Amino acid sequence: MKTLLPATLIALASISLPAAAEPAFARLYQQQFGYTPSCNACHKDGGGTPVNPYGEAFKTGGMNAAAWERIAGLDSDGDGHGNGVEASARANPGSSRSTPAAPGDWLDIASLVPQEVQAAFPGVRAYLPRDALLTESDIARAKGLGATLTRDDENTLYIPLVDRRPVGTALIFPVHHQGKTFFLLMTTDRQLRVETVSVLNSRQLPEAEDHPVYADFIGIALDALPRATGDDLAAAITRAVKNAGTLIYVRLKSA
């Protein structure tokens, strides 16, 4: 096993357990309903994945505090209970398997980690989900590393633990190209070097599934990922990976 760099170990090991939902959504949700939701309230399978019908309703409603009232009477998950009623009862308004009478375990930590992330770390049973929230200092540091980050890039970072120690990181993030979107999963080792970049959903851009550019990132430290040039698909992927890797780096290094 590789030796963990001291600074990285301190950054990873000092992280406290936060809300595991897309940050802006989670903050507004907590203010409205008094508790922090799972990523699965808004996403189909954890933070960074495509949104579910409740997430779509929140986007259509304005993605702000007033949106809760606008979508409260809708039944986004089709289970016979209004969104507002479910959320107030600590049930998941984005899942028909969760109702006010039987909320299920959607708020348990074990249910918060996407299946794709778990598959990337076989044998790992414990995870530390962490909201990657950006400060102005983070954004400035990212710019110095060649990445342009905004609050729209805030996401949920997953940290796998073995014997209560971090063994890497994982992040699910979108790639936008010519008005279409697909999703990637990037994992790193304990030294914050890229181990894998894999496609989760490329239905809108099938040509992204086996693009050769993914191999260029393997083994690269997050603070040394290449910058994108041009406007083709390879550049769009490179830009998204650069931003995602820099997001992980600046947030862990500032922890």
N, C-alpha and C positions, 0 to 999 in steps of 0.2 A: 504493500500500500504506500502511496506517495506521502511524503511528509507535508503537513499543512503549513503554509507560511504563517508565521506568528501574527501578522497584522490581519490576515484573512480569518484566522481562528478567532481572534478577539472580536472581529466584526460579526461573524456568524454566531458565536456562542453567546453574545450579549443581547441578542434579539429577544424582546418580550413578545408574547403571543398576542396578536392583534385581531381585528375583525378580518374575516376571510371572504370579503365580497369586493366587487369593483368599487374603488374608494369613494367616488362622488355619490354613487347610488347608495352605498352603505351609510354614509354620513347622513344623507337626507332621510333614509329609512329609519335610522335610529332616532332622529329628531322627531319624526312623525309618530312612530309606534312604540318607542321606548326600549328597543333592543336592536342588536345588530344581526342582520340576516346572514344566511349562507349565500355564497355565490350563486347557488342553484335557484334562488328566488328570481334572478334575472337571466341567468345563463343556462343553456341546455346541459352542460356538464362541467361546471366549474368556471372560475374566472378566466377570461380570455377567449372562451369558446363562443360560438354564435348565441345570440340572445333567444330566449323562449318567448311565447306569446305575451307573458306579463312584462318582460323586458321591452318587447316591441310596443306594448301599450304605454309604458313609461316614456319611451322615446317619442311616441306620437303625441303624448300628453304634454310634452314640453321639457322633459328631463329636469324639472325643478320642483321646489316644494309644493307648488300649486298643482302639480300633476297628480298627486295622491287623491285629491278630491275629484279631479276629472275622471279618474279611472276606477274610483272606489266601487261604483255600481256595476262595473263590468265583471264577467266571469271568464277571465282569460284562460284558465286551465280547463274550463268546461266541466267542473265537478258539481255544479249546482249551488255553489256558494260564491257570493260577491268577493271581489278582491279585497275591499276594505274590511269585510267581516273576517276573512281568513287571516289577514295580516294582524288584525287586532287580537285574534285568538292564538297567535304565534304558530299558525299553520302556514304552509307555503302556497301563496297565490299563484305560483308558477308551475305547480305540479298537481295533477289530479289524484295522485296517491296520498296527498296530505290534505286533510280536512279539519275543520274546527273540532270535530269529535275525535279525530285520530290524526294528530299532527305528524306523527312519525319521528324519525331521528334526524331530520334535515338540518337541525341546528347543532348536531354533534360534530366534533372535530373529525371523526372517522369518516363522515359522509361528505367532507368538504373538498377532498383531493380528487381531481379528475382521474378517470380510469387510465387515460393515456400516460399521465404522470406516474401513476403507480406501476404501470407496465414498464416504464423506463428504468425503474429501480427495483428489480425483482428481489424479493426477500425483505425489503424494507417495510416495516409495519407502523412507523411513527413519522409524522410530518409536522413541520412548523409553517403554516401558511402566514404570510406577512404581506400587508398592504405596502406596495412601493409607492409612497406619496412623495411628490417632488417639492422641494423648497427652491427659492430663487437661487440659492447657492448651488444646489444640485444642477439646475439648468445651466448656470454659468460654467460649472465644472465640465458638464457634458459637452458644451460648446468647445471648450478647450481640447476635448478629446476627439473633436470632429463630428459630433452628433448634435442634431437639433431636436431637443425634447420640449414638449409642452405639457400642460396638465392633462391633455387628452391621452398622453402616453402612460399615465398612472395605471397600475395593473396589480395583480396578485402574484406574488412570488412564493413558490413552494420549496421548502428546504427539507430534504429527507434526513432522518436521524437514525443512527445505529449506536446503540449503547448511549443514547441521549447526546450524541455528538453529530454535528453536521457532516454529511458525506458528499455534498454537492448542492446544486440548485436547479430549478426548472421554471420555465416561464412559457405560457401560451400567448401568442400575439398575432395580430392580423398583418397581412401584406395587401396593400392597395395598388392596383395597376389597371390603367385604362378603364376606370369606373367599376372594376370588379374586385372582389375581396376573397382571399383564402387565408387559412390559419396555419401557423407553424408552432411546433414545440421545440424549444431549445433547452438542452441540459448541459450542465458543466460538472467538472470534478471539484474536489475540495479546494483546489488552487485557482478556481475561477477560470479554467480553460475549457473551451467548448468541447463537449464529448459527442453530442448528436444535434442535428437539426433535421426534423422530420415534418412531413406534411400531414395535417390532420383532416383538412377538408378542402379539396381543390375542385369541387364541382363547377365553380364558375370559371376556373382557369385550369383545365385538365393538363395543359402543357407544363404546369408548375410541378406536377407530381414527381417527375424524375429528372428535374433540371440538374445539370452537372455542377452548378455553382455551389450547391450545398457542401460538397466535399472540400471547398476552399476554406471553410471556417473551422474544420476539425483541428483541434490542438492549439488554436489561437487563444491567447489571453484576452479577456473581455475588453481590457483597455487598449488593445492593439488590433482590434478588428478593422478590416479595410473599409475605406470610405467608398461610397458609390459614385460612379461617373456614368453619365448618360441617362436615358429614360426608357430603356428596354426592360424586359422582365428580370433579367439578371441584376440590373441596377436597382429595381424595386425591391427585390429580395435582399440584396446586400444592404440597402438603406434600412430596411426593417430590422434585419439582424443586428446591424450596427447600433440602431437606437435601442433595441431590446437588451443587447449586451451591456450597453452603457448605462441603461436604467438600473440593471442589477448591480453593476459596479459602483456607481455613485451612491446608491442607497446603502449598500453593505459597507462601503468604505466610510460613510458618514454616520453609521450606526453607533 
